[in-house]
Amino acid sequence: MSKSATLAELVTIGLNHVEEPTRYQIDPLTGFAVFSTGTKISSDDVAKLIDEDEDE
């Protein structure tokens, strides 16, 4: 399973546990769904997590 498919599956599982309806917007530049979790995550944060994952 690809990383993106794994991520999509995990997001779906996580959102199924949220009591409120899931709200998302479509980014006009990328066309991707954008979810708000209340926590801002920068591209640097993502890069660090990817680096940690590759080190394991």
ABEGO torsion letter per residue (X at the ends): XBAAAAAAAAAAAAAAABABBBBBBBBAAAGBBBBBAGBBBBAAAAAAAAAAAAAX
